[in-house]
Amino acid sequence: MTNPHRNIFALAAGLALALPGLANGAEANWPNWRGANENGSTASGSYIANFDNEKNVKWKAALPAKGCSTPIVWKDQIIITSPSDGEDTVMAFDWNGKKLWQTEVGDERAGKHRNGSGSNPSAITDGKLLFAYFKSGNLAGFTLEGKLLWKTNLQDRFARDTLYWDIGT
């Protein structure tokens, strides 16, 4: 059984690190796992160094299951991946924690590690479209409003992966 507090903490922890600087305009967008510079750095801003499940958290949102991807940010949206009722899912929140949209992509393939999921990879955006890949092989493109534009399953098209380890970003 999934621990809902762990799911909430995972999102809150990622946001506790990202929100202070981004909300103050330090970097307008964080379009992928490693940010706009693709190296985990930001040009400016002040960021909290200490946080826990309560301290320095602006808001929390319950996730449907273990979502282990790094949140990405584009304008007014914080976007994550997570399994939901056996489906690979992409969802977006606003700066106050309100869920803006949630889109299911296809059947989930669970992760092997007890703390992971098939939704470990982070989404990515070019500012026009949003893309997400999952352990199941599902690869999808969306509008920034969450409308599914296309999807394919790379494992169905080519071959099921034989990776011993889970995938990541």
N, C-alpha and C positions, 0 to 999 in steps of 0.2 A: 504494500500500500504506500502511496506517495505521501510524504509529509508536507502539508500545505504551507507550514511555516517556513520550510526550507525554500519552497518555490517563491514565496513572498520575499524572503531575505535575498535570494539570488538577484531578483530584479532590483530590489532596494539597494543592494550593495553596488551594482553596476551604475545605477543612477546617482547614488551618493557621490561617486567619483566624477561622473560626467556633468551633472546638472549645474553645480555652482559656476564653473567657468563658462559653460555654454550659454546658460541663461543670462549671464552678464555680457554676452557678446564677445568673449575671448576668441572663440572660433564659431563661425556661424553654423557650420555643419561638420558632422563626423560620419562620412559616407560609407565607411567600411570598418572592419575589425581594428585596423591599426590607425585609423583617422585619415584626415585629408593629406597629410604628408607621408602616409603609409609606413610610418616608423614609430607610432605611438606617442609622438610629441605634439605639442601645441606651442605656438609662438608666444602666447601671453596668457595671463589669467592667474587667478589664485584658486587653489583646490584644497579641499580638506584632506588631512593626512590620517585622521582617526575617525572611525565610524563603527557602529555595530548595528544591531537590529532596531535600535531606537535612536541612538545619538547621531546627529547630523543627517537625518533622513527627512526629506521634504514631504514625501508621500510614499505609499505602498500600494501595490496592486496584486491581487491573487492571480497566479498563473494556473492554467488548467492542469499542468504537469511540470516535470523538470524541464525547464528551458535553460540550456547551458550556453547559448550564444551570447556574444557581447552585443549590447544594444548599439544600434546606429542611430544617428540623428540627422534629420533633414528638415530644415526650417522649423515648423511647429510640431513635428512628429518624432517620437522615440519608437523605433521599430525593433522587434525581436522575433525570434522563431521559438516555437514550443510545440510539443505534441498536444493534441486535444482530442479526447475520445477516440484514440487510435488513428488519428489523422495528422499528417504533417501540416503545421499551421504557421502563418505569419500574422502578426498583429501589431497595431500601432496605438500608442497612448499620446495624449497631449501633455503639456508641461505641468498640469495639475493632477495627472494620474487618471484622467478619464479615458476609457478605451474608445478609440475613434473607429476602429474597424478590426475585423478578424476574418481571414480567408483561409479555408482549408484547401490543401493541394492534392492530397491522395493518401493512400494507406501508409501508415508509419511503419518503419522497421526500427525496433527498439535498440538502444545502445547496449553494449556488453558490460561496461563499467557501471557499478552500482550508483555512482554519482553523475553519470552522463545520460544522454538520451540520443535518439536519432536526429535530434534537432541541434546538435552542437555547432554546426557551421553558422556563422553570422550572415545576415543578408548583406547586400551591397547595392548602392544606387549611384547613378551618374547624374542625378538631379532631374532626370526626365522619367526614367523607369526604375523599377526595383526588381532585383533578382534574388532567388533563394535556392539553395541546394540542400538536400537531406540525405542521410545514410541510406534510405530506401532507394535512392537513385532518382527521386523526383527532383526535377529542375524546372523552375517556373519563372515567368516574367509577369510583372504587375504594373498597373498605374500606381502613382503615389497615393491614390485614394483607396488602394486595396483591390481594385478590379483585376481579376485574373485574365491576362491577355493570351497566354499560351502556357502549356506544360508538356513535358515529355519525361519519360523514365529512361535514363541512360542505361540502367541495368537490364531493362527489358530489351532495349535496342541493341546493346553490345554484349554484355555478360554480367552476371552477378559478381560483385566484388568478393574477393577472398581475403580481404584484410583481416588480420587477427585483431588489431587494435581498432578502436572506434575512430571515426573521422573527427576533424576539428576544422577550425577556420583556416 
